[in-house]
Structures are given as structure tokens and as C-alpha cells.
Amino acid sequence: MIDTMYPFMAFMNVESSRSYIDDLYSLDSEKCLSSIICIKNSVIGSNRQKESVIAQGIVPRLLQLLENQHMTSSVRFEAAVTIGSLAKGTYDHIELLIDSGTVPLLLNIIEENDSRLVDACLCCLRTLSHHDTRPSLYTEKQLKKLLEFAGPTDSLLRQSCVASILTSACKSPNEQNALCTVGAPRILASLISVEHVAVRLPVLTCLAAMCYNNRVTSEQIANTTYQDLKIPCHLVEFVNRDKPVEIQLEAAKCLTNLYRADAISSKNTIILYKTLPCLVRLCQIEHSESQRAMAADTLAYLTEVDSELQQTAAISNQLVAAIADLLNCQSVAARQAAFRAFASLGANDEDIRKRIIETHKLMERVVDGLGDQEEAVRLATLRCLHSLSRSVQQLRTTFQDHSVWKPLMTLLTGSPPAELLTVASSSLCNLLLEFSPAKEPMIQLGVVQFLAALTTRPEAALRLNGIWALMNLAFQTEQRVKSQILTALGTDQIFRLLADSDVEVLMKTLGLLRNLVSPREHTDNMMVLHGPQVMQAVVLVLEGPHSPQVKEQALCILVNIADGERARDHIMENEDVLKKLRDYMTHPAPVLQTAAIYCIGNLVRKGESGSNERQIKLRDMGVLSILQQLVSTADGGLSDRVNAAMTQFTDL
């Protein structure tokens, strides 16, 4: 029994007393127990008291008492409860507990037979798991032990705790796979039938975490059976209106993750007629802000890559208006989810984009979102902007009316995070298209130099966006802009990009060169200034171990050069390039044959200065003979090019 119980209020100001601290280190278990209880009572609900207790170095002693098997069960139990209370404090408090080795200690103690102590340790582990963002370090043995507490005969408390703890052990594919290896899907499937939200909710959350972006675990979960029904069939029951909203949300999230991991088809009625309608319904304004935010965020992920789901969702139950209303909310989660949902819904369909943009004050919200103080909102806004910027009509009208390029360029100044920079530069690719009114003012703000710098980044996605945007900018633009691009990039960087390990970067670099030497009125001037470098770049690619699709782009550059009145001399005076063109006329890949013959047709075009001399030279190289042999080709596109080139040859 406890001989002395300190009055609760006596230690509310823990800074003013040392007696309870002295008793905590007493060898008298009763005094020690009284001290722990006082500490526990003082820190409940007060982060200030938690901070004070931690600052006085009490945590190591609590852990020592908890670990000491010679201590009374009551002392160890109260120590566990107190540590659990401290774990409900600030992030710094939790970090200290984790860094002090609390988690491995708790995992060791649950191996013991003291039921009350095990329950307290499981509760403490659950609290810590809610806040620990680092990779879990659970061994297979520890995972199996945790699952032993989640059987059908175990208490609701234990079942709930285990499901929550395991959710924190799903942060990586390896962790997800480990849970499958120890049989978690089977155990969790059996817990789905527990008619208690405190158990069912964390079980659904854990299943959703296990199958997120992991096809292997998702297929195992989708094929796990309980009571003759596979898990997805159980989940369908939980998205119905009669279930608590929290249950509907988690079940829909789990089904969404299973679908996105290819364990369920988008054509499956479970997705199209159950999951999607549930999420659309839960986005409506009659639900709480947090519920609507979660529904919109899950809906964004569900519809992100499937145009049919996007179209079905967009026409459903005033969804666009309901999501737009979320932009009026104060919470970061709500605004972020709304922008993400609009980004997904408008990814592919022009009519949907038009409906979104025409929503009252939507573009004002986008402009505001780009300047939001929360990075998560800025990133989601950029994704929305990127999606909406795919609309040609809106680029010419609404985007210009609201000058969205201004906050976008502001956002790109300084050193934005790589993910934000990637999405922002993707939007630039669209805003710099030939017909975009934003192109000229962005050039004046230095976008060419910014994009050239992007092409030097170590991240392939940023290099790709940089060169892609420059390629778009170079299309049918003024000569001065093309000169700016070449000056900003420099010859050395162009050759580095042509040797890039990412084939998409290489393709867009070739696309840039192709745009630089067209249209015809620009070709001669560009080749006068940069002819040797351009030809060297083409030869580099043609001689490299590249696919026909890549080499086709290099040949298309030659097609444009051959169209120039003086530029074509760079080809005609290069015997090596002429031989390559001749060889590609008989290449097994029709795309290379077609491109090579297209170039030949431009070179020998009759009626132009020097055409007779060029025809004679190419005929002597055997080009005309090859064309005659290809007249009967079965490839329609190739046949057209052959006939067009043949008509250019004068009967010499």
C-alpha cells in the first residue's frame, strides 16, 4: 500500500519542489511509486509540465524503473503510463523518448507475462508510433510478437494498439513486405469483423498503409480471404452510407491504394460504382472539414491517372463546387486536398478544365495559393496550375488575364525544394508554348537563363523540364530568342545533354536543335552562326548506340537544314553525312528510311539554286538507284516520301 500520497496540487509547479524527485530515486518502492504517480498526474494535459519534467532529467530514471524486473509491478506499470503521457507532448518530447531507446525497451517488455504492464507498454508504443516519422526497426520476431496480441480472443485495447503500431511499420516497401511475410494480412482480415470503431478504424488504416504503392503486398491483401470473402469484398461493405464516416473514408482509401497498385482494375465495379461515389459524397459540405479534406485527397489519388474516373467524378453531385468550397477553409489539409483534386480531375479533359477554371474566383485562389506560406499548399497549387495549363484556350485567355506567370516566377526565385521546382518547371513548359501570351514577359524576367541553369541540375526530372521548356520556347520564335537560348546554354552544355543518360533529355535536346534550325527563314542564319556545332551534334547522335526513335530526331534536324538555301551546303560538303543518309535509306527501321529520304528530297528539290549539281552528286552516290528500288515498298508513309523525292530528280 502507498503510505504517503502527495496532494496533486502540491506538484503542479514542479520547478519549485525537489522532494518528489528525490523519492523517485529512493530504494523504497512505495516512495518511488508515490513519486511516479505525482509526476504522472502533473504532466497530464500540460506540455509545460512535461517540458519541466524532461528538463530535470527524469526520463532515464523512468526508463530504468520500467526495465528493472526486480521492481514491483505497480512501479513499472506507472512508469510505463507516465512515459506514455510524456509521449503525448510535443515533437521534441517524442524525439527525446525515442532517442533514449524507449521503443526497443517497450518491445522487450511485451515479451513478459504481466498482462497489465504489457497493455501499458502497447499503449505507449501506439502513442509513439503516431508521431515517429523515421523508418521502423522492428525485427521479424518483434512483428510476430505484436501480431500475437491481435488475435480474435484478445482485448479490443490490444487489437487496436497492434493495428496502430503496425501502421507505423509501413513506411517503406521493405517494411510493407516484412508485414506480409509474418502474416499480417490474415490477422488484419480477421479483425475487420470486429464491430468496434476503435479496432476497425486502425485496422483499415493499417491495410491502406500496407498496400500503398506496393503491388506485391497489394496483391497479397487483395487475395487474402476471411469467412470465404476476400478483403476487397469486406471493404466494399464499409463504404456504404450506414457506416461511420471515418470507416467509409479509410475503406475507400484502402480500395484506392489497392487499385493504384494494380491489385484491382479501374473497370472493377468496386472502384467505379462504390469507391468513387463514396469519396464524391464525402466531399460535400455537410461533412466536417477534416473529413472532406481526406475524401478530396483520396479522390485526387484515385482519379489521377484514369481519364474515365476523372470524367465520371467531374459530373457527379456538384463535385467541382464542393471542392472549390474547400479552398475557403483555413486548414492546410483542406486547401492542399482541393488543389490536388482539381489537378487530377483536369489532367486530361478540356471540358473539365474549363469547368474548373470557370468556378467562381478559382484563378484568384490559384494565384493566392502560389504565394501561400505553407509549402504543401504551394506544391498542390502548382500541380493544379500544371494540369490547367494544358488548356490551349485558357493559356490564351484566363491565364493571361490573371498573369499567373508572375507568382510562378516569384516562386522560382531563391532556392525552392526540388519537388516544388520540378512541378513549377513542368508548368513553365506549357506557359512557354508558341501561342502563350505569357512567353514574352517571362523572357524579359530571365526565364531563358533560369531554364538553362536547370539543364545542369543533377536531377534528371529538372534537366528534362529545363530542356523541354527551352524546346517549346524555341518553336517558331524570333531569331533573337533563339540566340538567347544558344548563348545561355552554350555549346559544351548542349553536348553534355546529348550525352545524357536519360533518353528523354536527349530527345528534347534534339527537339530543341530541330526547332532552332526551323522555319526555313531562320535556317540559313542559324547555320551561319552555329553550323559546325549543329552538324557535330547530329553526327554524334547518328554514330551513337541509340534507338531508331532517337536517331530519327537527329535526321529530322538534317531535314530542316536541307531545307535552307545555304544551310544545305553543310550537308553537301560533308561526305560522311551524305554516306550516312544513303545508308539510312536502306535501314531496317522504316522511320529512319523515311527521315533520310525526306532529307534527300529537300536536298535535290528542283528549281532551286545548285539543285542540278546536288542531284548529280547524289545520283553518282547511288541515291537515285536506291529510290528506284524502294518504289514498290509496302509501307505507305515511306512510299509517299520515295515518290516525292523521285519527282524532284530532273531527267539528267
Salt bridges, closest charged atoms under 4 A:
GLU15 OE2 - ARG48 NH1 3.33
GLU51 OE1 - HIS93 NE2 2.73
GLU78 OE1 - LYS40 NZ 2.89
ASP99 OD1 - ARG134 NH1 2.96
GLU112 OE1 - ARG76 NH1 2.94
ASP119 OD1 - ARG158 NE 2.54
ASP132 OD1 - ARG134 NE 3.55
GLU140 OE2 - LYS144 NZ 3.30
GLU148 OE1 - LYS145 NZ 3.32
GLU195 OE2 - ARG200 NH2 3.47
GLU219 OE2 - ARG215 NE 3.05
ASP242 OD2 - LYS243 NZ 3.43
ASP262 OD2 - ARG215 NH1 3.99
ASP297 OD1 - ARG340 NH1 2.66
GLU304 OE1 - ARG260 NH1 3.02
GLU308 OE1 - LYS267 NZ 2.56
ASP325 OD2 - ARG292 NH1 3.20
GLU350 OE1 - ARG353 NH2 3.19
GLU358 OE2 - LYS354 NZ 2.56
GLU364 OE1 - HIS402 NE2 3.82
ASP372 OD2 - ARG335 NH2 2.90
GLU419 OE2 - ARG383 NH2 2.81
GLU440 OE1 - ARG480 NH2 2.88
GLU459 OE1 - ARG457 NE 3.15
ASP500 OD2 - ARG463 NE 2.67
ASP524 OD2 - ARG566 NH1 3.94
GLU543 OE2 - LYS580 NZ 2.85
ASP563 OD1 - ARG520 NE 3.89
ASP563 OD1 - ARG605 NH2 2.82
GLU575 OE2 - LYS617 NZ 2.92
ASP576 OD2 - LYS580 NZ 2.87
ASP583 OD1 - ARG582 NE 3.78
GLU608 OE2 - ARG520 NH2 3.03
GLU608 OE1 - ARG568 NH2 2.84
GLU608 OE2 - ARG605 NH1 2.96
ASP620 OD1 - ARG619 NE 3.79
